[in-house]
Amino acid sequence: MAPHSTPGPHRAISWRQRVPSPVFWLQSGACAVVAWTLWHGGLSIPRADTNTAAGSASPVAADAPPAVPAAGPDGTIRSGNSLLAPAPAGASSQVQRVPAPSAASGQLDVSTVDVVVTPNDTLERIFRRLKLNLADLAALRSLPGVRAGLDSLHPGERLQLTHHDGTLVGFERRLNESQTLKVSRNGETLKAAVLQNALVTRRRTVRGMIDSSLFEAVEAAGGHDPTAIALADIFGWDIDFVLNVRPGDSFVVTYDEIWREGYYVKDGPIEAAEFVNQGHEFRAVRYSDPQGGAHYYTPDGRSLHKEFLRAPVEFTRVSSRFNSARMHPILHRIRAHQGVDYAAPIGTPVHAAGDGRIRFAGVKGGYGNLVEIEHSSSVVTVYGHLSRFAAGTRVGAHVAQGTVIAYVGMTGLATGPHLHYEYRVNGVFKNPQTVTLPEAAPIDAHWRADFLAHAAPLLASLEPPMSEMLVSR
């Protein structure tokens, strides 16, 4: 017989069905733990960012660690366009969000741009390139005493511009080694000031020996190219640094290095120098006389300056020397070469060898374009095969030593670009490379005592260090 049962929903429930399962007890226990921790503040639930637009929040993985922005040097943290202030010491790694600075508060989220000036650059072109407000440029140029410091930009120099969304906030330009133009915004107006940069001079004495070239020797001794050039200029009347310098020649030079804010700026003028060329010693001391003129003299007061340049052009080589029996390269016959040919690229500047008056400037036979300068003491210098004349080069014009009078070419009977240079005394041709050049006036007798007192410590700086003297003994 089938067991008796209650039909439908009223059927009886067994005692096993009324007992809770183990899963139920585990879930209940977990809920109790969570409730207890919530009651005692042991668990914080992150709030939704109120700055996030509704419906645009991105899902974040539950086990992902919170991202904490890196702090800046002052402890301030930047995240996007907001500043995040660091939490106090000892607090948890929560970050407090504070508003970004606004223009109304005088603080701006600015951008600073360093600009290297290129050829033909102007401030207007730079402003347009950076998409800056041209009205600010007009205001900048209208500031008293500023325009002259803005219009003459030099290729390679650096400018610093600070702006906020195209509005100029600041501008800096180095005017020279000791001055900086600084422009800053104060509310709606721009203000300018010229800051004085303190320069520091450091006296140096460097010495070296020629191995291959003067430039390499000066660099190996710890000097710079401008000092090598100045050294060659000082002794250039007595030494041909292109043709006559030999390995084993030596030099000593005392000068000032100029520094600004811990950075090297440039070399000052050479104060004293010595050069030994093929066993012959030459020394020079710089002296500024009471009238403001600065010149170089020998230790006994004779001027190192000569009335004439030994070579009036920067040349690459001597292509033809003074020779009374030279075979002419074009005419193919023996013809005296009564000057020196200095090979140089077309367009190289040609300088007046000394003070004088131009007595001829034009075309003359095989010379091509020619300049003749008449000097004192019956000396005439001649410059041939020129490509063109410099502005102001005309008959009757007076020129000073070093003035550019023309440019290297190959006009007339010439096989390549060079300067043909002649030196004539009373109509007699002299070899420009070996002729004795007249000296300039010595130190004025009224200043001689002051010169000797000034020169003594400078000449002492050229002496070898005590350690070298002991080794030589």
C-alpha positions as CSV (number, residue, x, y, z in Angstrom):
1,M,0.0,0.0,0.0
2,A,1.4,3.4,-0.9
3,P,2.3,5.6,2.0
4,H,0.0,8.3,3.0
5,S,0.9,11.8,1.8
6,T,-0.6,15.3,1.9
7,P,-1.4,16.5,-1.6
8,G,-0.4,20.0,-3.0
9,P,1.3,22.7,-1.0
10,H,0.2,21.3,2.3
11,R,2.5,18.4,2.2
12,A,4.6,17.8,5.3
13,I,8.3,19.0,5.4
14,S,11.0,16.7,6.9
15,W,13.3,17.7,9.7
16,R,16.4,17.6,7.4
17,Q,14.8,20.3,5.2
18,R,14.3,22.6,8.3
19,V,18.0,22.5,9.4
20,P,20.2,25.5,7.8
21,S,23.1,24.4,5.5
22,P,26.8,25.1,6.3
23,V,26.9,27.7,3.4
24,F,24.2,29.7,5.2
25,W,26.3,29.8,8.4
26,L,29.4,31.0,6.5
27,Q,27.6,33.8,4.7
28,S,26.0,34.9,8.0
29,G,29.4,35.0,9.7
30,A,30.9,37.1,6.9
31,C,28.1,39.6,7.1
32,A,28.5,39.9,10.8
33,V,32.3,40.6,10.4
34,V,31.6,43.3,7.8
35,A,28.9,44.9,10.1
36,W,31.3,45.0,13.0
37,T,34.1,46.6,11.1
38,L,31.7,49.2,9.6
39,W,30.4,50.0,13.1
40,H,34.0,50.6,14.5
41,G,35.3,52.6,11.5
42,G,37.8,50.0,10.3
43,L,36.9,50.2,6.6
44,S,36.4,53.2,4.4
45,I,34.3,53.1,1.2
46,P,35.7,55.5,-1.5
47,R,33.2,58.2,-2.6
48,A,32.6,58.9,-6.3
49,D,34.6,61.9,-7.6
50,T,32.3,64.8,-7.5
51,N,34.2,66.4,-10.4
52,T,33.3,63.5,-12.7
53,A,30.3,64.1,-14.9
54,A,27.4,61.8,-14.1
55,G,27.3,58.7,-16.3
56,S,31.0,59.2,-17.5
57,A,32.8,57.4,-14.7
58,S,35.0,54.5,-15.8
59,P,34.9,51.2,-14.0
60,V,38.0,50.5,-11.9
61,A,39.2,47.1,-10.9
62,A,38.5,46.3,-7.3
63,D,42.0,45.0,-6.6
64,A,43.8,47.9,-8.4
65,P,45.9,50.1,-6.0
66,P,45.1,53.8,-5.9
67,A,47.3,55.9,-8.2
68,V,49.2,58.6,-6.2
69,P,50.8,61.4,-8.3
70,A,54.4,62.1,-7.8
71,A,55.3,65.1,-5.6
72,G,57.4,68.1,-6.9
73,P,60.5,69.5,-5.2
74,D,58.4,71.6,-2.9
75,G,56.1,68.8,-2.0
76,T,53.3,70.0,-4.3
77,I,51.8,67.5,-6.6
78,R,50.3,68.3,-10.0
79,S,47.6,66.2,-11.5
80,G,46.2,67.4,-14.8
81,N,45.2,71.1,-14.3
82,S,44.8,70.8,-10.5
83,L,47.3,71.1,-7.7
84,L,47.3,68.2,-5.2
85,A,48.6,69.3,-1.8
86,P,50.5,66.6,0.1
87,A,48.9,65.0,3.2
88,P,50.3,66.1,6.6
89,A,53.0,64.0,8.2
90,G,51.8,60.8,9.7
91,A,48.5,60.7,7.8
92,S,47.4,58.0,5.5
93,S,48.2,58.1,1.8
94,Q,45.0,60.1,1.0
95,V,45.5,63.2,-1.3
96,Q,43.6,66.4,-0.8
97,R,42.6,68.1,-4.1
98,V,42.8,71.9,-4.2
99,P,41.8,74.3,-7.0
100,A,44.3,75.2,-9.7
101,P,45.6,78.8,-9.5
102,S,43.5,81.3,-11.5
103,A,44.4,84.5,-13.3
104,A,42.3,86.5,-10.8
105,S,44.5,85.3,-7.9
106,G,47.7,86.4,-9.8
107,Q,48.8,82.9,-10.4
108,L,48.8,81.3,-13.9
109,D,49.4,77.9,-15.3
110,V,52.1,79.2,-17.6
111,S,54.4,77.7,-20.3
112,T,58.1,78.8,-20.7
113,V,59.7,78.5,-24.1
114,D,63.4,78.9,-24.9
115,V,63.9,80.2,-28.4
116,V,67.1,80.1,-30.4
117,V,67.1,83.0,-32.9
118,T,67.6,81.9,-36.5
119,P,68.8,84.1,-39.4
120,N,66.3,86.8,-40.4
121,D,64.3,86.2,-37.3
122,T,62.4,89.1,-35.7
123,L,60.3,89.2,-32.6
124,E,57.1,89.5,-34.7
125,R,58.0,86.3,-36.5
126,I,58.8,84.6,-33.2
127,F,55.5,85.7,-31.7
128,R,53.6,84.5,-34.8
129,R,55.4,81.2,-34.7
130,L,54.5,80.6,-31.1
131,K,50.9,82.0,-31.6
132,L,51.4,84.7,-29.0
133,N,49.3,87.9,-28.7
134,L,50.7,90.5,-31.1
135,A,49.1,93.2,-28.9
136,D,51.6,92.2,-26.2
137,L,54.4,92.6,-28.6
138,A,53.3,96.2,-29.3
139,A,53.1,96.8,-25.6
140,L,56.5,95.3,-25.1
141,R,58.1,97.5,-27.8
142,S,56.4,100.6,-26.3
143,L,58.1,100.2,-23.0
144,P,60.6,103.0,-22.3
145,G,64.2,102.2,-23.3
146,V,63.3,98.6,-24.4
147,R,62.9,98.9,-28.1
148,A,66.6,99.1,-28.9
149,G,67.1,95.9,-27.0
150,L,64.5,94.0,-29.0
151,D,65.1,95.0,-32.6
152,S,68.6,93.8,-33.1
153,L,68.4,90.0,-32.7
154,H,71.5,87.9,-33.4
155,P,71.4,84.4,-34.9
156,G,72.2,81.8,-32.3
157,E,71.2,83.8,-29.2
158,R,68.6,82.6,-26.8
159,L,65.4,84.2,-25.8
160,Q,63.1,83.1,-23.0
161,L,59.3,83.7,-23.3
162,T,56.7,82.8,-20.7
163,H,53.0,82.9,-21.7
164,H,49.6,81.7,-20.6
165,D,47.3,80.6,-23.4
166,G,49.1,83.0,-25.8
167,T,49.2,86.0,-23.3
168,L,52.8,87.1,-22.6
169,V,53.7,86.8,-19.0
170,G,57.5,87.2,-19.1
171,F,60.4,87.8,-21.5
172,E,64.1,87.6,-21.0
173,R,67.0,88.5,-23.2
174,R,70.7,88.7,-22.5
175,L,71.8,92.1,-23.7
176,N,75.5,91.5,-23.0
177,E,77.8,89.7,-20.6
178,S,76.7,91.8,-17.7
179,Q,73.1,92.8,-18.4
180,T,69.8,91.0,-18.9
181,L,66.5,92.6,-20.0
182,K,63.7,91.1,-18.0
183,V,60.0,91.9,-18.7
184,S,57.2,90.7,-16.4
185,R,53.4,91.1,-16.3
186,N,51.8,93.0,-13.5
187,G,48.1,92.7,-13.8
188,E,47.2,94.1,-17.2
189,T,50.5,95.9,-17.8
190,L,54.1,94.8,-18.7
191,K,57.1,96.1,-16.7
192,A,60.7,96.0,-17.8
193,A,64.0,96.1,-15.9
194,V,67.6,95.6,-16.8
195,L,69.3,93.3,-14.4
196,Q,73.0,93.5,-13.7
197,N,74.8,90.2,-13.8
198,A,77.9,90.1,-11.7
199,L,81.0,89.1,-13.6
200,V,83.9,87.4,-12.0
201,T,87.5,87.5,-13.5
202,R,90.0,84.7,-12.9
203,R,93.6,85.2,-13.8
204,R,95.2,82.3,-15.6
205,T,98.6,81.5,-17.0
206,V,98.8,78.6,-19.5
207,R,101.9,77.3,-21.1
208,G,102.4,74.8,-23.9
209,M,104.5,73.5,-26.7
210,I,103.6,73.4,-30.4
211,D,103.2,69.9,-31.8
212,S,101.2,70.5,-35.0
213,S,99.4,73.8,-34.7
214,L,99.0,76.8,-32.3
215,F,95.3,76.2,-31.9
216,E,95.7,72.5,-30.8
217,A,98.6,73.5,-28.4
218,V,96.5,76.2,-26.7
219,E,93.5,73.8,-26.4
220,A,95.8,71.1,-25.0
221,A,97.1,73.6,-22.4
222,G,93.5,74.3,-21.3
223,G,93.0,77.6,-23.2
224,H,90.5,78.6,-25.8
225,D,90.6,79.5,-29.5
226,P,90.2,83.3,-29.0
227,T,93.3,83.3,-26.9
228,A,95.2,81.5,-29.7
229,I,94.0,84.1,-32.2
230,A,95.0,87.0,-29.9
231,L,98.4,85.4,-29.3
232,A,99.0,85.3,-33.1
233,D,97.8,88.9,-33.5
234,I,100.2,90.2,-30.9
235,F,103.3,88.6,-32.4
236,G,102.1,88.6,-36.0
237,W,104.4,91.4,-37.0
238,D,107.5,89.4,-36.0
239,I,106.4,85.8,-36.5
240,D,104.6,84.3,-39.5
241,F,102.2,81.9,-37.8
242,V,101.2,80.2,-41.0
243,L,104.7,79.5,-42.4
244,N,107.3,79.9,-39.7
245,V,105.9,78.1,-36.6
246,R,107.7,74.8,-36.0
247,P,107.1,71.8,-33.7
248,G,109.0,72.5,-30.5
249,D,108.1,76.2,-30.4
250,S,106.6,77.1,-27.0
251,F,104.4,79.8,-25.5
252,V,103.2,81.2,-22.2
253,V,100.2,83.5,-21.9
254,T,98.6,85.3,-18.9
255,Y,95.0,86.5,-19.3
256,D,91.7,86.8,-17.4
257,E,88.8,84.4,-17.8
258,I,85.4,86.0,-17.4
259,W,82.7,84.0,-15.5
260,R,79.1,84.7,-14.7
261,E,77.1,82.8,-12.1
262,G,79.6,79.9,-12.2
263,Y,79.6,79.6,-16.0
264,Y,82.5,80.5,-18.3
265,V,81.7,83.5,-20.6
266,K,84.8,84.4,-22.5
267,D,88.5,85.2,-22.3
268,G,89.6,88.7,-21.5
269,P,92.5,90.4,-23.4
270,I,96.0,88.9,-23.0
271,E,97.9,90.7,-20.3
272,A,101.4,89.2,-20.9
273,A,102.7,86.6,-23.3
274,E,105.9,84.9,-24.4
275,F,106.5,83.0,-27.6
276,V,109.7,81.1,-28.5
277,N,110.0,80.6,-32.3
278,Q,112.9,78.5,-33.5
279,G,115.0,79.5,-30.5
280,H,114.1,83.3,-30.7
281,E,112.2,84.6,-27.6
282,F,109.5,87.3,-28.0
283,R,107.7,88.9,-25.0
284,A,104.8,91.3,-24.8
285,V,103.0,93.2,-22.0
286,R,99.6,95.0,-22.4
287,Y,99.5,98.5,-21.1
288,S,96.6,101.0,-21.0
289,D,97.9,104.5,-21.0
290,P,96.3,107.4,-19.1
291,Q,94.6,108.5,-22.4
292,G,92.7,105.2,-22.6
293,G,94.7,103.6,-25.4
294,A,95.8,99.9,-24.9
295,H,98.8,98.6,-26.7
296,Y,101.4,95.8,-26.5
297,Y,105.0,96.6,-25.7
298,T,108.3,94.7,-25.2
299,P,109.5,94.6,-21.6
300,D,111.7,97.6,-22.3
301,G,108.8,99.7,-23.7
302,R,109.2,99.3,-27.5
303,S,105.9,98.9,-29.4
304,L,105.1,95.5,-30.8
305,H,102.8,97.3,-33.2
306,K,104.3,97.9,-36.6
307,E,103.2,100.6,-39.1
308,F,102.4,97.8,-41.6
309,L,100.7,94.4,-41.5
310,R,103.0,91.6,-42.6
311,A,100.1,90.0,-44.6
312,P,97.0,92.0,-45.4
313,V,94.7,89.0,-45.9
314,E,93.7,85.8,-44.1
315,F,95.3,83.3,-46.5
316,T,95.4,79.5,-46.9
317,R,98.8,79.3,-48.4
318,V,101.5,81.3,-50.3
319,S,100.9,80.3,-53.9
320,S,103.9,82.3,-55.3
321,R,106.8,84.0,-53.5
322,F,108.9,87.0,-54.3
323,N,111.1,85.9,-57.1
324,S,113.2,87.9,-59.7
325,A,113.3,85.0,-62.2
326,R,109.9,83.3,-62.1
327,M,108.3,81.5,-65.0
328,H,105.0,83.2,-65.5
329,P,102.2,80.5,-65.4
330,I,100.2,82.2,-68.2
331,L,102.8,84.0,-70.3
332,H,105.2,81.0,-70.1
333,R,108.3,83.2,-70.0
334,I,110.7,84.3,-67.3
335,R,109.2,87.4,-65.6
336,A,110.1,88.8,-62.2
337,H,107.5,88.2,-59.6
338,Q,107.9,91.3,-57.5
339,G,105.3,90.6,-54.8
340,V,103.8,87.7,-52.9
341,D,100.6,85.8,-53.9
342,Y,98.4,84.8,-51.0
343,A,95.9,82.1,-52.0
344,A,92.4,82.6,-50.5
345,P,88.8,82.0,-51.4
346,I,87.0,84.6,-53.6
347,G,85.4,87.2,-51.5
348,T,88.0,87.1,-48.6
349,P,88.4,90.6,-47.2
350,V,91.6,92.5,-48.1
351,H,92.9,95.0,-45.5
352,A,94.9,98.1,-45.8
353,A,98.4,97.2,-44.6
354,G,98.9,100.6,-43.0
355,D,97.6,104.1,-42.7
356,G,97.6,106.0,-45.9
357,R,95.8,107.5,-48.9
358,I,94.4,105.6,-51.9
359,R,96.1,106.8,-55.0
360,F,94.6,104.3,-57.5
361,A,91.6,102.1,-57.5
362,G,90.5,100.6,-60.8
363,V,91.6,98.1,-63.6
364,K,95.3,98.0,-64.6
365,G,96.5,95.4,-67.2
366,G,97.5,92.0,-65.8
367,Y,96.7,93.1,-62.3
368,G,93.0,93.2,-63.0
369,N,91.2,95.2,-60.3
370,L,93.9,97.0,-58.4
371,V,94.3,99.3,-55.3
372,E,97.4,101.3,-54.6
373,I,97.9,103.0,-51.2
374,E,100.5,105.7,-50.6
375,H,101.9,105.7,-47.0
376,S,104.4,107.9,-45.2
377,S,108.1,107.3,-45.5
378,S,107.8,106.9,-49.3
379,V,106.1,103.5,-49.0
380,V,103.5,102.3,-51.4
381,T,101.5,99.0,-51.1
382,V,99.7,97.3,-54.0
383,Y,96.8,94.9,-54.0
384,G,95.9,93.1,-57.3
385,H,93.5,90.5,-58.9
386,L,90.6,91.8,-56.7
387,S,87.1,90.6,-57.3
388,R,85.5,93.9,-56.2
389,F,86.2,97.1,-54.1
390,A,84.8,97.8,-50.7
391,A,82.4,100.7,-50.1
392,G,84.5,103.9,-49.7
393,T,87.5,102.7,-51.7
394,R,88.1,105.6,-54.0
395,V,91.0,107.7,-55.1
396,G,92.0,110.3,-52.5
397,A,90.3,108.5,-49.6
398,H,92.3,108.1,-46.4
399,V,92.3,104.6,-44.8
400,A,93.5,103.3,-41.4
401,Q,95.5,100.1,-41.0
402,G,93.2,97.1,-41.0
403,T,90.4,98.8,-43.0
404,V,88.7,96.5,-45.5
405,I,89.5,98.0,-49.0
406,A,88.5,95.1,-51.3
407,Y,88.0,91.4,-51.7
408,V,90.0,88.5,-53.1
409,G,89.4,87.6,-56.7
410,M,91.1,86.3,-59.9
411,T,90.8,89.2,-62.3
412,G,93.6,90.0,-64.8
413,L,96.3,87.4,-65.4
414,A,95.5,84.9,-62.7
415,T,95.1,81.1,-62.7
416,G,93.2,81.0,-59.4
417,P,91.8,83.2,-56.6
418,H,94.5,85.0,-54.7
419,L,95.8,88.4,-53.6
420,H,98.9,89.7,-55.3
421,Y,100.6,92.0,-52.7
422,E,103.5,94.3,-53.3
423,Y,105.6,96.5,-51.0
424,R,107.6,99.3,-52.6
425,V,110.1,101.7,-50.9
426,N,111.0,104.8,-53.0
427,G,109.9,102.9,-56.1
428,V,112.0,99.8,-55.3
429,F,110.2,96.4,-54.9
430,K,110.8,94.7,-51.5
431,N,109.9,91.2,-50.4
432,P,106.8,91.7,-48.2
433,Q,107.7,88.6,-46.2
434,T,111.2,89.7,-45.1
435,V,111.3,93.4,-45.3
436,T,112.0,95.2,-42.0
437,L,108.8,96.9,-41.1
438,P,109.0,100.3,-39.4
439,E,108.0,100.2,-35.7
440,A,105.3,102.4,-34.1
441,A,106.3,104.9,-31.4
442,P,107.6,103.4,-28.1
443,I,106.0,104.1,-24.7
444,D,105.7,107.8,-24.0
445,A,108.5,108.9,-21.7
446,H,105.9,110.5,-19.3
447,W,104.4,107.0,-18.7
448,R,107.5,104.9,-18.7
449,A,107.8,104.6,-14.9
450,D,104.1,103.6,-14.6
451,F,104.6,101.1,-17.4
452,L,107.6,99.4,-15.8
453,A,105.7,99.1,-12.4
454,H,102.7,97.6,-14.2
455,A,104.8,95.2,-16.3
456,A,106.9,93.7,-13.5
457,P,104.3,91.3,-12.0
458,L,102.9,90.4,-15.4
459,L,106.4,89.4,-16.7
460,A,107.0,87.4,-13.4
461,S,103.8,85.4,-14.2
462,L,105.6,84.1,-17.4
463,E,108.5,82.6,-15.5
464,P,108.4,78.8,-15.0
465,P,106.9,77.5,-11.8
466,M,109.4,76.7,-9.0
467,S,108.9,73.0,-9.5
468,E,110.0,73.2,-13.1
469,M,113.0,75.3,-12.2
470,L,114.1,72.7,-9.6
471,V,113.7,69.9,-12.2
472,S,115.8,71.8,-14.7
473,R,118.6,72.0,-12.2
